[in-house]
């Protein structure tokens, strides 16, 4: 009797999971297609000049502190 109860519960749970998967796949099929993102404007793009050295005063390495009580 106990084995039949387990078998039926497994069958019911499998059917529930299969139905959920089917519903999810059908919903993904009907999802609206988003347009591709637009390209940024030329004026919004910042040109990086690799020939200039970074400013040492603005370096993040200057303000690094290490805990001394480890």
ABEGO torsion letter per residue (X at the ends): XAAAAAAAAAAAAAAAAAAAAAAAAAAAAABBBBBBBBBBBAAABBBBBAABBBBAAABAAAABBBBAAX
